[in-house]
């Protein structure tokens, strides 16, 4: 059995799609800046957290401090075999 779409049904569907489109457009203009600010703040906390200068004590102008990192380099001599390659002409 073959069914045909009525003009009223097609028009109603198109109007519903247009209304949904414009509602989403308006809502995105309202909430997109808030969402971007939230994402930027979270990224700043995640990536800038260890490097924030807020945790450091205040220093007088001209004061110099040197932070030394202990030399804890250790090489693993048991890495593998050394293979000497020769060029073949």
Order of alpha helices (4+ residues) and beta strands (2+ residues): alpha
